[in-house]
């Protein structure tokens, strides 16, 4: 893949894209929070962090959690529901505005601090968090290996990293995946008009994805290798996470890019 923009230029393009998508993307998250999706994800998250919560409770403290690329605040809200003290970061100022509003409505009074910054360049000290989570973020990293190193840096020894992602936009470089995607998505739609991207926005996102390194690699195999090289322990992958977390409509529409979950310890 030929990179035609500098890393800074690409970062500005990514931030501008998500600023523009903030309201419609937030509408989709609000639909998730209002429906069965919230319970489905809440159960999965509670299971994944149970040991972290129990360990913190034994020490008489709450879990300090980091929501990476928080967007409109979906994971921030779920983490707050689990009793965590949450710091949430995102590059997009408008996404953070929506996250603050969504959190105020869904979990009023919760301990959530929102910060505008690049998720790959954090201002937190080493060994700060018990838990770091992300959903549909890693594929957007301009330097994904550096991002993983940064996320491990801010975790306490024994802290847990949870990553939910997919091979988003691999269809741009893989004809077989593209054929499957076209078949799955023909005459189908997952989102209503108030939450989906316009055709122009989707083209812009494809242009961004074409510049990103993870578009052309096989995942989660790449992630497993990199995390182990960075010293992460107990790296575990659930490539069937989509079965429990996605609705039947999502499973059908995104079948060519199934959601996986990565769990790793520092």
TARA-V273201 format. One record per pair of residues at least 24 apart in sequence whose ideal C-beta (glycine too) atoms are under 10 Angstrom apart, sorted by sequence separation. I is the first residue (numbers start at 0). GAP is how many residues later the second one is. D is the distance in whole Angstrom. If there is no record, write none. Layout:
((I	GAP	D) (I	GAP	D))
//
This chain:
((60	24	9) (61	24	10) (70	24	5) (71	24	9) (74	24	10) (75	24	9) (85	24	7) (86	24	9) (87	24	6) (88	24	10) (89	24	8) (91	24	8) (117	24	9) (119	24	8) (130	24	8) (236	24	7) (237	24	8) (69	25	7) (70	25	9) (71	25	9) (72	25	7) (73	25	9) (76	25	7) (80	25	8) (84	25	9) (85	25	6) (86	25	8) (87	25	7) (88	25	8) (89	25	8) (90	25	7) (119	25	10) (120	25	9) (121	25	10) (127	25	9) (128	25	6) (129	25	8) (130	25	9) (137	25	6) (139	25	9) (235	25	9) (236	25	5) (237	25	8) (56	26	9) (68	26	9) (69	26	8) (71	26	4) (72	26	3) (75	26	8) (76	26	6) (79	26	8) (80	26	6) (83	26	9) (84	26	4) (85	26	4) (86	26	5) (87	26	5) (88	26	5) (89	26	7) (90	26	7) (119	26	6) (120	26	9) (123	26	10) (125	26	10) (126	26	8) (127	26	5) (128	26	5) (129	26	6) (136	26	8) (137	26	9) (138	26	6) (235	26	7) (236	26	8) (55	27	9) (70	27	8) (71	27	5) (72	27	7) (75	27	6) (79	27	4) (82	27	9) (83	27	8) (84	27	8) (85	27	7) (86	27	8) (87	27	7) (88	27	7) (89	27	8) (90	27	6) (119	27	4) (125	27	6) (126	27	7) (127	27	8) (128	27	7) (131	27	7) (132	27	9) (133	27	8) (134	27	9) (135	27	10) (136	27	9) (137	27	5) (138	27	7) (234	27	7) (235	27	5) (236	27	9) (55	28	9) (69	28	10) (70	28	7) (71	28	9) (72	28	8) (73	28	8) (76	28	9) (77	28	9) (78	28	9) (82	28	9) (83	28	9) (84	28	8) (85	28	9) (86	28	6) (88	28	5) (89	28	9) (90	28	7) (118	28	7) (119	28	9) (121	28	6) (124	28	9) (125	28	7) (126	28	7) (127	28	7) (129	28	8) (130	28	6) (131	28	8) (132	28	8) (133	28	7) (134	28	8) (135	28	7) (136	28	7) (137	28	10) (138	28	8) (139	28	8) (234	28	7) (235	28	7) (48	29	10) (52	29	7) (55	29	10) (69	29	5) (71	29	8) (72	29	5) (73	29	10) (76	29	5) (77	29	9) (79	29	9) (80	29	8) (88	29	8) (89	29	7) (90	29	9) (117	29	9) (119	29	9) (120	29	7) (121	29	8) (123	29	9) (124	29	7) (125	29	9) (126	29	5) (129	29	5) (130	29	5) (131	29	5) (132	29	4) (133	29	5) (134	29	4) (135	29	6) (138	29	5) (139	29	10) (233	29	7) (234	29	5) (235	29	9) (44	30	8) (48	30	8) (51	30	10) (52	30	7) (71	30	5) (72	30	5) (75	30	9) (76	30	5) (79	30	4) (88	30	5) (90	30	10) (119	30	6) (123	30	5) (125	30	9) (126	30	7) (128	30	6) (129	30	7) (130	30	8) (131	30	7) (132	30	8) (133	30	7) (134	30	7) (135	30	7) (137	30	9) (138	30	7) (231	30	9) (233	30	7) (234	30	8) (52	31	8) (70	31	10) (71	31	9) (72	31	9) (75	31	8) (78	31	9) (79	31	7) (88	31	10) (118	31	8) (119	31	8) (121	31	8) (122	31	10) (123	31	10) (125	31	10) (126	31	10) (127	31	9) (128	31	9) (130	31	7) (131	31	9) (132	31	8) (133	31	7) (138	31	9) (231	31	10) (232	31	7) (233	31	5) (45	32	9) (49	32	9) (51	32	9) (66	32	9) (72	32	10) (73	32	9) (78	32	10) (79	32	6) (88	32	10) (117	32	9) (118	32	8) (121	32	6) (126	32	8) (128	32	9) (135	32	7) (231	32	4) (232	32	4) (233	32	10) (40	33	8) (44	33	5) (48	33	7) (69	33	9) (72	33	8) (76	33	8) (78	33	8) (88	33	7) (230	33	10) (231	33	7) (232	33	7) (40	34	8) (43	34	9) (44	34	7) (72	34	9) (75	34	8) (88	34	9) (171	34	6) (229	34	9) (231	34	7) (41	35	9) (45	35	9) (48	35	8) (76	35	8) (86	35	9) (88	35	9) (170	35	9) (171	35	10) (226	35	7) (230	35	8) (37	36	9) (40	36	10) (41	36	5) (44	36	9) (45	36	6) (75	36	5) (168	36	8) (172	36	9) (226	36	10) (227	36	9) (229	36	9) (36	37	9) (40	37	6) (41	37	10) (44	37	7) (75	37	10) (86	37	7) (167	37	9) (168	37	7) (171	37	6) (172	37	8) (222	37	9) (226	37	5) (75	38	8) (170	38	10) (171	38	6) (218	38	10) (223	38	7) (226	38	10) (32	39	9) (37	39	8) (41	39	6) (44	39	10) (72	39	8) (168	39	9) (169	39	9) (222	39	6) (31	40	10) (32	40	9) (37	40	7) (41	40	8) (168	40	4) (171	40	10) (219	40	5) (223	40	9) (32	41	7) (72	41	8) (86	41	8) (167	41	7) (168	41	8) (173	41	10) (218	41	7) (219	41	9) (222	41	9) (28	42	7) (29	42	8) (31	42	6) (69	42	9) (86	42	8) (172	42	6) (173	42	8) (219	42	6) (27	43	10) (28	43	4) (29	43	10) (37	43	9) (85	43	10) (168	43	8) (171	43	6) (172	43	5) (218	43	9) (27	44	8) (28	44	7) (29	44	9) (32	44	7) (69	44	7) (84	44	10) (167	44	9) (169	44	9) (170	44	9) (171	44	8) (172	44	9) (173	44	10) (25	45	8) (26	45	9) (28	45	5) (31	45	10) (32	45	9) (66	45	8) (69	45	9) (83	45	10) (84	45	9) (85	45	9) (86	45	10) (87	45	10) (88	45	10) (168	45	9) (169	45	6) (24	46	6) (25	46	4) (27	46	9) (28	46	10) (64	46	10) (83	46	8) (167	46	8) (168	46	5) (169	46	8) (24	47	6) (25	47	8) (63	47	9) (64	47	10) (66	47	9) (83	47	7) (85	47	10) (89	47	9) (166	47	8) (167	47	8) (168	47	9) (169	47	9) (25	48	9) (28	48	9) (66	48	10) (166	48	8) (169	48	8) (21	49	8) (22	49	9) (24	49	10) (61	49	8) (65	49	10) (68	49	9) (69	49	9) (81	49	10) (83	49	10) (90	49	9) (164	49	9) (166	49	10) (169	49	8) (20	50	9) (21	50	7) (68	50	5) (166	50	8) (17	51	9) (20	51	10) (67	51	5) (68	51	10) (166	51	7) (167	51	9) (66	52	9) (67	52	9) (78	52	8) (166	52	5) (17	53	8) (65	53	9) (165	53	8) (166	53	9) (67	54	9) (78	54	7) (164	54	7) (165	54	9) (77	55	9) (164	55	8) (166	55	10) (65	56	8) (162	56	10) (189	56	9) (75	57	9) (77	57	10) (162	57	8) (189	57	8) (65	58	7) (74	58	5) (164	58	8) (190	58	9) (74	59	8) (189	59	5) (190	59	10) (63	60	10) (74	60	6) (162	60	7) (188	60	9) (189	60	6) (73	61	7) (187	61	8) (189	61	10) (65	62	8) (73	62	10) (74	62	10) (189	62	9) (190	62	9) (65	63	5) (69	63	9) (70	63	10) (189	63	5) (63	64	7) (64	64	6) (65	64	9) (66	64	9) (67	64	6) (68	64	10) (69	64	9) (70	64	8) (162	64	9) (187	64	7) (188	64	8) (189	64	8) (63	65	5) (64	65	7) (65	65	7) (66	65	8) (67	65	7) (68	65	6) (69	65	9) (70	65	8) (139	65	10) (187	65	6) (28	66	10) (62	66	9) (63	66	5) (64	66	4) (65	66	4) (66	66	6) (67	66	4) (68	66	8) (70	66	8) (141	66	10) (160	66	8) (24	67	9) (62	67	5) (63	67	7) (64	67	7) (65	67	7) (66	67	8) (67	67	9) (68	67	8) (69	67	9) (86	67	9) (183	67	9) (184	67	9) (21	68	10) (25	68	9) (29	68	9) (37	68	9) (61	68	9) (62	68	6) (63	68	10) (64	68	7) (65	68	9) (66	68	9) (68	68	4) (139	68	8) (143	68	8) (144	68	9) (183	68	6) (184	68	6) (24	69	10) (25	69	8) (28	69	8) (32	69	7) (60	69	9) (67	69	6) (68	69	9) (139	69	8) (141	69	8) (143	69	6) (144	69	10) (183	69	6) (184	69	8) (21	70	6) (24	70	7) (28	70	9) (66	70	10) (67	70	9) (138	70	8) (141	70	7) (142	70	8) (143	70	5) (183	70	7) (184	70	9) (20	71	8) (21	71	9) (22	71	8) (25	71	9) (26	71	9) (29	71	10) (58	71	10) (68	71	7) (140	71	7) (141	71	8) (160	71	7) (183	71	5) (184	71	9) (17	72	8) (18	72	9) (19	72	9) (21	72	4) (22	72	10) (25	72	4) (29	72	7) (32	72	9) (33	72	9) (68	72	9) (139	72	7) (140	72	8) (141	72	10) (180	72	9) (182	72	9) (183	72	6) (17	73	7) (18	73	5) (20	73	9) (21	73	5) (24	73	8) (25	73	8) (28	73	7) (32	73	6) (67	73	10) (138	73	7) (140	73	7) (143	73	9) (180	73	8) (182	73	8) (183	73	9) (17	74	4) (18	74	7) (19	74	8) (20	74	8) (21	74	9) (22	74	10) (32	74	10) (55	74	6) (138	74	10) (139	74	8) (159	74	9) (160	74	9) (162	74	9) (163	74	10) (180	74	8) (181	74	9) (14	75	9) (15	75	10) (16	75	8) (17	75	10) (18	75	4) (21	75	7) (22	75	7) (25	75	8) (29	75	9) (54	75	8) (55	75	9) (138	75	5) (143	75	10) (147	75	8) (151	75	8) (157	75	9) (165	75	9) (179	75	7) (180	75	4) (14	76	5) (15	76	9) (17	76	8) (18	76	7) (21	76	5) (25	76	7) (29	76	9) (137	76	7) (138	76	7) (150	76	10) (156	76	10) (157	76	10) (164	76	10) (165	76	8) (179	76	4) (180	76	7) (13	77	7) (14	77	6) (17	77	6) (21	77	9) (28	77	10) (52	77	9) (144	77	9) (148	77	9) (152	77	10) (154	77	9) (163	77	7) (178	77	9) (179	77	9) (13	78	9) (14	78	8) (15	78	10) (18	78	10) (51	78	5) (52	78	9) (68	78	10) (138	78	10) (143	78	8) (144	78	10) (147	78	6) (148	78	10) (151	78	6) (163	78	9) (177	78	8) (11	79	9) (14	79	10) (51	79	5) (67	79	8) (143	79	8) (146	79	10) (147	79	6) (150	79	9) (151	79	7) (176	79	5) (10	80	7) (14	80	9) (138	80	8) (144	80	10) (148	80	10) (151	80	6) (175	80	9) (176	80	8) (48	81	9) (137	81	8) (144	81	5) (147	81	9) (148	81	5) (150	81	10) (163	81	8) (48	82	6) (67	82	9) (137	82	9) (143	82	7) (144	82	9) (147	82	6) (148	82	9) (173	82	9) (47	83	9) (67	83	7) (148	83	10) (48	84	8) (137	84	10) (144	84	8) (145	84	10) (147	84	8) (47	85	9) (65	85	8) (137	85	7) (144	85	8) (170	85	7) (44	86	10) (67	86	10) (167	86	9) (169	86	8) (170	86	8) (74	87	9) (169	87	7) (44	88	8) (65	88	7) (165	88	7) (168	88	8) (65	89	8) (74	89	9) (166	89	8) (167	89	6) (165	90	9) (166	90	5) (165	91	4) (166	91	8) (167	91	10) (63	92	8) (164	92	10) (165	92	6) (166	92	10) (65	93	9) (67	93	9) (165	93	5) (166	93	9) (40	94	9) (64	94	10) (67	94	10) (164	94	7) (165	94	7) (63	95	9) (64	95	10) (65	95	9) (67	95	9) (163	95	6) (164	95	7) (62	96	10) (163	96	7) (164	96	8) (62	97	10) (64	97	10) (162	97	8) (163	97	5) (164	97	8) (162	98	7) (163	98	8) (161	99	7) (162	99	4) (55	100	10) (161	100	7) (162	100	8) (14	101	9) (160	101	7) (161	101	6) (162	101	8) (160	102	7) (161	102	8) (14	103	9) (54	103	8) (159	103	7) (160	103	5) (13	104	9) (51	104	10) (54	104	10) (159	104	7) (160	104	8) (54	105	10) (158	105	10) (159	105	6) (160	105	7) (51	106	9) (158	106	7) (159	106	8) (10	107	7) (50	107	10) (51	107	8) (157	107	6) (158	107	5) (51	108	5) (156	108	9) (157	108	6) (10	109	9) (50	109	8) (154	109	9) (156	109	6) (10	110	10) (51	110	10) (134	110	10) (154	110	8) (155	110	7) (48	111	7) (154	111	4) (47	112	8) (151	112	8) (153	112	9) (48	113	7) (150	113	9) (151	113	9) (152	113	9) (47	114	6) (147	114	10) (151	114	5) (150	115	9) (47	116	10) (147	116	9) (44	117	8) (43	118	10) (138	118	10) (44	119	10) (43	120	9) (17	122	9) (16	123	10) (40	123	9) (135	123	8) (134	124	9) (137	124	9) (13	126	6) (134	126	10) (13	127	10) (13	128	8) (133	128	10) (9	130	10) (10	131	6) (9	132	6) (131	132	10) (7	134	9) (131	134	9) (6	135	5) (5	136	10) (6	136	7) (4	137	10) (128	137	10) (2	139	9) (126	139	8) (30	160	8) (30	161	8) (27	162	9) (27	163	6) (30	163	9) (31	163	10) (26	164	9) (27	164	9) (29	164	10) (30	164	6) (26	165	8) (29	165	8) (24	166	10) (26	166	10) (27	166	8) (28	166	8) (23	167	8) (26	167	5) (27	167	4) (23	168	10) (26	168	4) (27	168	8) (23	169	9) (25	169	8) (26	169	9) (27	169	10) (23	170	7) (24	170	7) (0	171	9) (22	171	9) (23	171	5) (24	171	9) (0	172	7) (22	172	9) (23	172	7) (24	172	8) (23	173	7) (20	174	10) (23	174	8) (20	175	10) (20	176	6) (24	176	10) (19	177	9) (20	177	9) (23	177	8) (19	178	10) (16	180	9) (19	180	10) (20	180	6) (19	181	7) (20	183	9) (16	184	7) (19	184	8) (20	184	8) (16	187	6) (17	187	9) (15	188	9) (16	188	6) (16	190	9) (17	190	10) (47	190	9) (12	191	8) (13	191	9) (16	191	6) (12	192	10) (15	192	10) (12	194	8) (13	194	6) (43	194	10) (12	195	6) (13	197	9) (43	197	8) (46	197	10) (9	198	7) (12	198	8) (13	198	9) (43	200	6) (44	200	10) (9	201	5) (42	201	8) (43	201	6) (4	202	10) (8	202	9) (9	202	8) (42	202	10) (3	203	10) (4	203	9) (40	203	9) (6	204	10) (39	204	7) (40	204	6) (39	205	6) (3	206	9) (4	206	6) (39	206	9) (2	207	9) (3	207	7) (39	207	8) (0	208	10) (1	208	9) (2	208	6) (36	208	8) (0	209	7) (1	209	9) (2	209	9) (36	209	9) (0	210	8) (2	210	8) (36	210	7) (0	211	8) (35	211	8) (0	212	7) (34	212	9) (36	213	9) (47	213	8) (51	213	10) (0	214	7) (48	214	10) (0	215	5) (31	215	10) (47	215	7) (0	216	10) (43	217	8))
//
